[in-house]
């Protein structure tokens, strides 16, 4: 896909995120929107996945370690064709396959249930090690929030990944600078993030998480990196694409009301038209 096609697809994913959250009346827009460009590149360019063959043993794996951003993952999966986009309006409803956090028990195509912060990266490490042991070529990707880095289990997993030289593992950090309680550097600073991962024997790449040229270059560099896992630190904007949500910690975990939904969709429609 061209950058313009990726941008258009990401914009459609953002519209789906807002639609799902509005229908649910609850959920997490800020981190879902900041991660959208990463989700889009992973599912439409980077990963070897097929919605028609979700159990392919040779498929690449993805673990959403920051599971509260499930609306972003569900929206890109729907855009990819894993399930009808109309189903997004069942988000968080009783009986829905689209729970508030990803559940592989209900939704085919999910590689791991997640939500307890810090645990997803550990699961991803296990998948990457199993690929090595089984001499499989699939790659494993996991997306973390920057606030999630305050969990000690993240660094236990990082120590394991570096020690085991899991060069088939890519850890992406959505570094939007905000968590539910405010700026991450005011709550419990994880900085310098890049130096920490380097200390655990990771190859580290810093990028603009909304620039598809930089996103592509980072994943290509990760593929060429041998003997160590890669950490991509994606510098992003919380609530990206919706003006009144951007860089606002208050939109970490709140759904738009009717007026806010209308304004957000109008803004995203304008972005799409400009593309």
C-alpha positions as CSV (number, residue, x, y, z in Angstrom):
1,X,0.0,0.0,0.0
2,X,1.1,3.6,-0.6
3,X,1.4,6.0,2.2
4,X,-1.8,7.7,1.1
5,X,-3.6,4.3,1.1
6,X,-2.3,3.6,4.6
7,X,-3.4,7.0,5.8
8,X,-6.9,6.5,4.3
9,X,-7.1,3.1,5.9
10,X,-6.0,4.5,9.3
11,X,-8.6,7.2,9.1
12,X,-11.3,4.6,8.5
13,X,-10.0,2.7,11.5
14,X,-10.2,5.9,13.6
15,X,-13.8,6.4,12.5
16,X,-14.6,2.9,13.6
17,X,-13.0,3.4,17.0
18,X,-15.1,6.5,17.6
19,X,-18.2,4.6,16.4
20,X,-17.6,1.6,18.6
21,X,-16.9,3.7,21.7
22,X,-20.0,5.9,21.2
23,X,-22.2,2.8,20.8
24,X,-20.6,1.2,23.9
25,X,-20.8,4.4,26.1
26,X,-17.5,3.3,27.6
27,X,-13.9,2.4,26.6
28,X,-10.5,3.9,25.8
29,X,-10.2,6.3,22.9
30,X,-6.9,8.1,23.7
31,X,-4.5,5.2,23.3
32,X,-6.5,3.5,20.6
33,X,-6.3,6.6,18.4
34,X,-2.6,7.1,19.2
35,X,-1.8,3.5,18.2
36,X,-4.0,3.5,15.0
37,X,-1.2,4.1,12.5
38,X,0.9,1.3,14.1
39,X,-2.1,-1.1,14.1
40,X,-2.8,-0.2,10.4
41,X,0.8,-0.8,9.3
42,X,1.0,-4.1,11.2
43,X,-2.2,-5.6,9.8
44,X,-2.0,-4.2,6.2
45,X,1.7,-4.3,5.5
46,X,3.9,-5.9,8.1
47,X,2.4,-9.1,9.4
48,X,1.9,-12.4,7.6
49,X,-1.8,-12.9,8.6
50,X,-4.9,-14.0,6.8
51,X,-8.4,-13.4,8.1
52,X,-9.6,-16.5,6.2
53,X,-7.0,-18.7,7.9
54,X,-6.7,-17.5,11.5
55,X,-5.2,-20.7,12.7
56,X,-2.3,-20.9,10.2
57,X,0.6,-22.3,12.3
58,X,3.0,-20.2,10.3
59,X,1.2,-16.8,10.7
60,X,2.8,-14.0,12.5
61,X,1.5,-13.3,16.1
62,X,0.3,-10.1,17.7
63,X,-0.2,-9.4,21.4
64,X,-1.9,-6.2,22.5
65,X,-0.2,-5.9,25.8
66,X,-2.1,-2.7,26.6
67,X,-5.4,-4.6,26.3
68,X,-7.6,-1.6,27.2
69,X,-6.9,-0.3,23.7
70,X,-9.0,-3.1,22.3
71,X,-11.2,-0.7,20.3
72,X,-8.2,0.1,18.1
73,X,-7.3,-3.6,17.6
74,X,-11.0,-4.6,16.9
75,X,-11.3,-1.7,14.4
76,X,-8.3,-2.6,12.4
77,X,-9.3,-6.3,12.4
78,X,-12.7,-5.4,11.1
79,X,-11.1,-3.2,8.4
80,X,-8.9,-6.2,7.5
81,X,-11.9,-8.5,7.2
82,X,-11.8,-10.6,10.3
83,X,-15.4,-9.8,11.1
84,X,-18.1,-7.4,9.8
85,X,-17.6,-3.8,10.7
86,X,-21.2,-3.6,11.8
87,X,-20.3,-5.8,14.7
88,X,-18.1,-3.0,16.2
89,X,-21.3,-1.4,17.6
90,X,-21.6,-4.4,20.0
91,X,-18.4,-3.4,21.8
92,X,-18.6,-4.2,25.5
93,X,-22.2,-5.4,25.3
94,X,-23.3,-8.7,27.0
95,X,-22.9,-11.6,24.6
96,X,-20.6,-9.7,22.2
97,X,-17.4,-11.1,20.9
98,X,-15.9,-7.7,21.4
99,X,-15.2,-7.5,25.1
100,X,-13.7,-4.5,26.8
101,X,-10.4,-6.3,26.7
102,X,-9.4,-8.8,24.0
103,X,-10.5,-12.4,24.7
104,X,-9.3,-15.1,22.4
105,X,-12.0,-17.3,23.8
106,X,-14.6,-15.3,21.9
107,X,-12.9,-13.7,18.9
108,X,-11.1,-15.8,16.3
109,X,-7.9,-14.0,15.1
110,X,-6.8,-12.9,18.5
111,X,-3.5,-14.6,19.6
112,X,-3.7,-13.7,23.3
113,X,-6.2,-12.5,25.8
114,X,-4.9,-9.4,27.5
115,X,-5.7,-6.5,29.8
116,X,-3.7,-7.0,33.0
117,X,-0.9,-4.5,32.2
118,X,2.6,-5.9,31.9
119,X,1.6,-9.5,31.1
120,X,1.2,-9.3,27.3
121,X,4.9,-8.9,26.6
122,X,5.6,-12.0,28.7
123,X,3.2,-14.0,26.5
124,X,4.8,-12.6,23.4
125,X,8.2,-13.7,24.7
126,X,6.9,-17.2,25.1
127,X,5.5,-17.3,21.5
128,X,8.9,-16.0,20.2
129,X,10.8,-18.6,22.1
130,X,8.5,-21.4,20.9
131,X,9.1,-20.3,17.3
132,X,12.8,-20.7,17.9
133,X,12.5,-24.1,19.6
134,X,10.2,-25.3,16.8
135,X,12.5,-23.8,14.1
136,X,9.5,-21.7,12.8
137,X,10.0,-18.5,10.9
138,X,7.0,-16.6,12.2
139,X,7.6,-13.2,13.9
140,X,5.9,-11.9,17.1
141,X,4.8,-8.4,17.7
142,X,3.5,-6.8,20.9
143,X,2.3,-3.3,21.6
144,X,2.8,-1.7,25.0
145,X,1.7,1.6,26.5
146,X,4.3,3.9,28.0
147,X,2.4,4.0,31.3
148,X,2.5,0.2,31.2
149,X,6.3,0.3,31.5
150,X,5.7,1.1,35.2
151,X,4.9,-2.6,35.6
152,X,7.9,-4.6,36.8
153,X,6.9,-7.6,34.8
154,X,7.7,-5.7,31.6
155,X,11.3,-5.6,32.6
156,X,11.5,-9.2,33.6
157,X,10.2,-10.1,30.2
158,X,12.7,-7.7,28.5
159,X,15.5,-9.3,30.5
160,X,14.4,-12.7,29.3
161,X,14.0,-11.6,25.6
162,X,17.4,-10.0,25.5
163,X,19.1,-13.0,27.2
164,X,17.4,-15.5,24.9
165,X,18.3,-13.3,21.8
166,X,14.8,-13.4,20.5
167,X,15.4,-11.6,17.3
168,X,12.0,-12.7,16.0
169,X,10.3,-10.4,18.7
170,X,9.4,-6.8,18.1
171,X,8.2,-4.7,21.1
172,X,6.4,-1.5,20.1
173,X,5.9,1.2,22.8
174,X,3.1,3.6,22.2
175,X,4.9,6.6,23.7
176,X,2.0,9.2,23.8
177,X,3.2,10.6,27.1
178,X,-0.1,10.3,29.0
179,X,-1.8,7.7,31.2
180,X,-5.0,7.7,33.1
181,X,-3.6,9.8,35.9
182,X,-1.8,12.3,33.7
183,X,1.7,12.7,32.2
184,X,3.7,9.6,32.5
185,X,6.8,11.6,33.6
186,X,4.8,13.0,36.5
187,X,3.1,9.8,37.6
188,X,6.2,7.5,37.6
189,X,8.6,8.4,34.9
190,X,9.8,5.5,32.6
191,X,12.3,7.7,30.9
192,X,14.7,7.2,29.3
193,X,12.8,4.4,27.6
194,X,15.3,3.7,24.8
195,X,18.2,3.4,27.2
196,X,16.3,1.0,29.4
197,X,15.6,-1.4,26.6
198,X,19.2,-1.1,25.4
199,X,20.4,-2.1,28.8
200,X,18.3,-5.3,28.4
201,X,20.1,-6.1,25.1
202,X,17.5,-4.8,22.7
203,X,18.1,-3.1,19.4
204,X,16.2,0.2,19.8
205,X,14.6,2.5,17.2
206,X,12.9,5.8,17.9
207,X,10.3,6.9,15.4
208,X,7.4,9.3,14.8
209,X,4.5,6.8,15.3
210,X,2.3,8.7,12.8
211,X,4.8,8.8,9.9
212,X,4.4,5.8,7.7
213,X,7.9,6.2,6.1
214,X,9.5,6.0,9.6
215,X,7.2,3.1,10.6
216,X,8.1,1.1,7.5
217,X,11.8,1.8,7.9
218,X,11.7,0.7,11.6
219,X,10.0,-2.6,10.9
220,X,12.4,-3.3,8.0
221,X,15.3,-2.6,10.3
222,X,13.9,-4.9,12.9
223,X,13.8,-7.7,10.3
224,X,17.5,-7.2,9.5
225,X,18.5,-7.2,13.2
226,X,19.9,-10.5,14.3
227,X,20.9,-11.8,17.7
228,X,18.7,-9.5,19.7
229,X,15.1,-8.4,20.0
230,X,14.0,-5.0,18.7
231,X,12.1,-2.3,20.6
232,X,10.4,0.4,18.5
233,X,9.6,3.5,20.6
234,X,6.8,5.2,18.7
235,X,6.4,8.8,19.7
236,X,2.7,9.5,19.3
237,X,-0.2,11.9,20.1
238,X,-2.8,10.7,22.5
239,X,-6.2,10.9,20.8
240,X,-4.7,11.5,17.4
241,X,-7.1,12.7,14.7
242,X,-9.8,14.2,17.0
243,X,-8.9,17.7,18.0
244,X,-10.5,17.9,21.4
245,X,-9.1,14.5,22.4
246,X,-5.5,15.2,21.3
247,X,-3.0,15.4,24.2
248,X,-5.8,15.2,26.8
249,X,-5.4,12.7,29.6
250,X,-9.1,13.0,30.3
251,X,-9.8,11.1,27.1
252,X,-7.8,8.0,28.3
253,X,-10.9,6.1,29.2
254,X,-14.1,8.0,28.3
255,X,-16.6,7.5,25.5
256,X,-17.8,10.5,23.4
257,X,-21.4,11.7,24.0
258,X,-23.7,12.4,21.0
259,X,-22.4,15.9,20.4
260,X,-18.8,14.8,20.8
261,X,-19.4,11.9,18.5
262,X,-20.8,14.1,15.8
263,X,-17.9,16.5,16.0
264,X,-15.3,13.8,16.0
265,X,-16.8,12.1,13.0
266,X,-17.1,15.4,11.1
267,X,-13.4,16.0,11.7
268,X,-12.4,12.5,10.6
269,X,-14.6,12.9,7.5
270,X,-12.7,16.1,6.6
271,X,-9.4,14.4,7.1
272,X,-10.5,11.5,4.8
273,X,-11.8,13.9,2.2
274,X,-8.4,15.8,2.2
275,X,-6.6,12.5,1.6
